[in-house]
């Protein structure tokens, strides 16, 4: 439980490093597949959060 809380706390600073990939991927999907704005925002937020979570997990365990 303690490790999980530490990982979640470390996720927030990782947002600084993962916002740009989320934006780039959402823009790519918008250009390539002509998606709606709401789906673009969902992709942007979910990619940003998942990438930040992966980075913080790797940083904690490696």
N, CA and C of each residue as an Amber inpcrd file, in Angstrom:
protein
   186
   0.8140000  -1.1950000   0.0000000   0.0000000   0.0000000   0.0000000
   0.8580000   1.2600000   0.0000000   1.9520000   1.2290000   0.7530000
   2.8330000   2.3790000   0.8420000   3.5020000   2.6590000  -0.5080000
   3.8990000   1.6020000  -1.2210000   4.5040000   1.7780000  -2.5360000
   3.5230000   2.3880000  -3.5250000   2.2740000   1.9840000  -3.4510000
   1.2500000   2.5140000  -4.3550000   1.0620000   4.0210000  -4.1510000
   1.0490000   4.4640000  -2.9110000   0.8840000   5.8900000  -2.6180000
   2.0960000   6.6690000  -3.0960000   3.2850000   6.1290000  -2.9080000
   4.4940000   6.8010000  -3.3820000   4.4760000   6.9300000  -4.8980000
   4.0420000   5.8900000  -5.5940000   3.9640000   5.9330000  -7.0560000
   2.9630000   6.9860000  -7.5050000   1.8150000   7.0620000  -6.8500000
   0.8220000   8.0690000  -7.2240000   1.3140000   9.4850000  -6.9490000
   2.0460000   9.6700000  -5.8760000   2.5980000  10.9930000  -5.5820000
   3.6400000  11.3660000  -6.6240000   4.4500000  10.4200000  -7.0430000
   5.4710000  10.7090000  -8.0580000   4.8690000  10.8980000  -9.4450000
   3.6160000  10.5090000  -9.6400000   2.9680000  10.6670000 -10.9350000
   2.7640000  12.1360000 -11.2820000   2.4560000  12.9530000 -10.3010000
   2.1460000  14.3540000 -10.5850000   3.3340000  15.1310000 -11.1640000
   4.5600000  15.0080000 -10.6540000   5.6700000  15.6960000 -11.3250000
   5.9700000  15.1350000 -12.7250000   5.6220000  13.8770000 -12.9480000
   5.8620000  13.2760000 -14.2620000   4.9560000  13.8680000 -15.3390000
   3.8750000  14.5450000 -14.9420000   3.0040000  15.1960000 -15.9250000
   3.7770000  16.2050000 -16.7580000   4.7890000  16.8300000 -16.1800000
   5.5860000  17.8030000 -16.9270000   6.2730000  17.1670000 -18.1290000
   6.6610000  15.9010000 -17.9900000   7.3750000  15.2140000 -19.0570000
   6.4520000  14.4860000 -20.0300000   5.1890000  14.3000000 -19.6430000
   4.3080000  13.4740000 -20.4680000   3.1730000  14.2360000 -21.1360000
   3.1070000  15.5280000 -20.9290000   2.0490000  16.2980000 -21.5910000
   2.2890000  16.3680000 -23.0940000   3.5170000  16.6320000 -23.4930000
   3.8220000  16.7610000 -24.9230000   3.5340000  15.4860000 -25.7220000
   3.9420000  14.2880000 -25.2660000   3.5640000  13.0850000 -26.0310000
   2.0560000  12.8780000 -26.1290000   1.3210000  13.2320000 -25.0800000
  -0.1380000  13.1100000 -25.1260000  -0.7520000  14.0360000 -26.1620000
  -0.2550000  15.2590000 -26.2300000  -0.7540000  16.2190000 -27.2120000
  -0.4040000  15.7800000 -28.6230000   0.8320000  15.3440000 -28.8200000
   1.2670000  14.9160000 -30.1550000   0.4630000  13.7070000 -30.6470000
   0.2220000  12.7400000 -29.7710000  -0.5390000  11.5560000 -30.1690000
  -1.9900000  11.9100000 -30.4680000  -2.5790000  12.7960000 -29.6840000
  -3.9610000  13.2140000 -29.9300000  -4.0650000  13.9760000 -31.2490000
  -3.0970000  14.8260000 -31.5440000  -3.0980000  15.5400000 -32.8240000
  -2.9240000  14.5860000 -34.0010000  -2.0980000  13.5660000 -33.8100000
  -1.9050000  12.5730000 -34.8700000  -3.2100000  11.8450000 -35.1680000
  -3.9140000  11.4220000 -34.1130000  -5.1860000  10.7340000 -34.3240000
  -6.2350000  11.6430000 -34.9460000  -6.2010000  12.9180000 -34.6070000
  -7.1500000  13.8540000 -35.1890000  -6.8920000  14.0300000 -36.6930000
  -5.6260000  14.1350000 -37.0700000  -5.2990000  14.3010000 -38.4900000
  -5.5200000  13.0140000 -39.2770000  -5.1140000  11.8980000 -38.7040000
  -5.1530000  10.6250000 -39.4280000  -6.5690000  10.0510000 -39.5100000
  -7.3250000  10.0900000 -38.4040000  -8.6150000   9.4260000 -38.3480000
  -9.7990000  10.3800000 -38.2180000  -9.5300000  11.6760000 -38.1810000
 -10.5810000  12.6890000 -38.1290000 -11.5430000  12.4510000 -36.9530000
 -10.9930000  12.3710000 -35.7570000 -11.8030000  12.1080000 -34.5640000
 -12.4050000  13.4080000 -34.0300000 -13.3890000  13.2780000 -33.1610000
 -14.0430000  14.4300000 -32.5570000 -13.1620000  15.0380000 -31.4720000
 -13.5060000  16.2630000 -31.0790000 -12.7330000  16.9720000 -30.0610000
 -12.8090000  16.2790000 -28.7050000 -13.9520000  15.7260000 -28.3630000
 -14.0750000  15.0530000 -27.0670000 -13.2050000  13.7950000 -27.0060000
 -13.1480000  13.0530000 -28.1090000 -12.2790000  11.8750000 -28.1410000
 -10.8090000  12.2700000 -28.1290000 -10.5060000  13.3950000 -28.7810000
  -9.1280000  13.8910000 -28.7820000  -8.6910000  14.2430000 -27.3680000
  -9.5540000  14.9030000 -26.6140000  -9.2280000  15.2600000 -25.2340000
  -9.0950000  14.0240000 -24.3630000  -9.9570000  13.0350000 -24.5720000
  -9.8670000  11.7990000 -23.8040000  -8.5410000  11.0930000 -24.0710000
  -8.1300000  11.0240000 -25.3330000  -6.8520000  10.4000000 -25.6860000
  -5.7020000  11.1670000 -25.0510000  -5.7720000  12.4880000 -25.1040000
  -4.7040000  13.3090000 -24.5510000  -4.5550000  13.0960000 -23.0440000
  -5.6510000  13.1080000 -22.3280000  -5.5960000  12.9550000 -20.8710000
  -5.1930000  11.5370000 -20.4840000  -5.7440000  10.5470000 -21.1530000
  -5.4340000   9.1680000 -20.7730000  -3.9900000   8.7940000 -21.1010000
  -3.4910000   9.2260000 -22.2600000  -2.0870000   8.9410000 -22.6060000
  -1.1550000   9.6490000 -21.6350000  -1.4730000  10.8850000 -21.2870000
  -0.6400000  11.6350000 -20.3460000  -0.6060000  10.9520000 -18.9870000
  -1.7640000  10.5560000 -18.4750000  -1.7940000   9.9240000 -17.1620000
  -1.1190000   8.5550000 -17.1690000  -1.4130000   7.7420000 -18.1720000
  -0.8150000   6.3990000 -18.2130000   0.6990000   6.4540000 -18.3860000
   1.1760000   7.3620000 -19.2120000   2.6190000   7.4910000 -19.3980000
   3.2890000   7.9960000 -18.1200000   2.6660000   8.9400000 -17.4410000
   3.2110000   9.4320000 -16.1750000   3.2210000   8.3220000 -15.1290000
   2.1780000   7.5030000 -15.1090000   2.1230000   6.3880000 -14.1660000
   3.1990000   5.3490000 -14.4700000   3.4120000   5.0700000 -15.7370000
   4.4640000   4.1180000 -16.1250000   5.8390000   4.6590000 -15.7600000
   6.0970000   5.9400000 -16.0480000   7.3830000   6.5380000 -15.7130000
   7.6500000   6.5170000 -14.2040000   6.6470000   6.8620000 -13.4220000
   6.8520000   6.8820000 -11.9730000   7.0200000   5.4720000 -11.4080000
   6.3310000   4.4970000 -11.9850000   6.5220000   3.1080000 -11.5430000
   7.9250000   2.6220000 -11.8720000   8.3910000   2.9160000 -13.0700000
   9.7520000   2.5300000 -13.4310000  10.7880000   3.2360000 -12.5670000
  10.5630000   4.4950000 -12.2670000  11.4870000   5.2390000 -11.4340000
  11.5130000   4.6830000 -10.0120000  10.3850000   4.2410000  -9.5230000
  10.3290000   3.7160000  -8.1570000  10.9900000   2.3390000  -8.0370000
  10.7810000   1.4820000  -9.0240000  11.2780000   0.1120000  -8.9000000
  12.6250000  -0.1280000  -9.5540000  13.1170000   0.8020000 -10.3490000
  14.4300000   0.5910000 -10.9600000  15.4590000   1.4350000 -10.3490000
